């Protein structure tokens, strides 16, 4: 696989994660498996909307699923997804703190 192909796949996964509800789903599944219905309730969306997000994330390999009766249960396909999201959140907080610090300096 070429570097270009890897960058394209990487960008595709990042695009998939560039949605607040999908990030919320990842955090909700941080250390557990939940049904699609439970996920929808926890993130405050309809079952249909949650199912759309879950299907996209499953197709990108971020989530894995299993069927039990009429319910579909989801979990993270790789726990490193949480690590990556946590690191990005740390970067965000550092950026916001720096921005706030600069704003204070300008006001002084």
N, C-alpha and C positions, 0 to 999 in steps of 0.2 A: 504494500500500500504506500502510495506516495505521500510526501509531506502535505501537498495541496489537498489530497483526499482526507487526510487526518484533520486538517484545519476546517474543512467543510463539515465533517461529522461533529467536531468540537463545537463549531458555531451553531449547528443544528440543535445540539443538546442544550447549549446556553440559551438559545431562543426559546426552547421548551420551558426552561426554568425562569425566563423573564416574565413571569406572571405572578402577581401577589397571591392568588388563590393556590397556585401550584406549590409555591414556597410554603404556604400554610399547610398544605397537604403533607409535604415532606416533613415538616416539623411535627405534625400530628402523628405521623407514622414513625417518629424518631426511634422508638424502642418497642414498637408493638405492631401487631397485625389487626386491621379493622375491616369491617364490611363496608361496602360502598355507601350503604344507608347511614351507618355510624359516622363515616367521614363527612357526608353531606351535612348531617346535623351539627357536627363539631365546627365546621367552617362556615355554616350559615348560608348554604346554597341549596337549590333544589336537587333532588336525586338525579334528574336528567343532566343538570349542569355539572354536577360532580362526576357523573359517568363520562362525560365528554373529556374533562380534564384527566381523569384516571386512564382513559383509553390512550390519550396522547402520550402520557408519561409511561405507560406500559409499552407502547410501540417504540419509544425511544430507549427502552431498556432501563429506565430509572426505577420502575416498579415491577413487581412480579405479582401474579394473582393466582388464586385457586378457587375452585367452585366447591361449595358445600351445600347440597340441596338447591334451594333457589337463590342463595346468597353467594356473592363473590367477595372474597377477602383479599385485601391488598397489603403488601409490605414492601419495604425498600429492597431492591435487587442487590444493592451493594451498600454497606454502611458508610463507605467513604463519601457518599453523597452528602450525608449529614456533616462530615468533617469539612467538605468543600463549602457548603452553605454557611457553616459556622465561621469559617475563615473570611468569607465574603462579608458577613455581618460585622465582624471585627474591623475589617477595612472600612466599611460604611461608618461605623461609630467613630473610628479615628478621623476620618474625613470630616464628619459633622463636628467633632470637637475642635479640630483645626480651623474649620470655617467659623465656628462660633468664637474662637479665640481671636481670629483676625478681625471679625466684626467688632468685638469689644475694643481692640486696639484702634480701629478707625474712628470709633465714637469718642474716644478719649481725647 
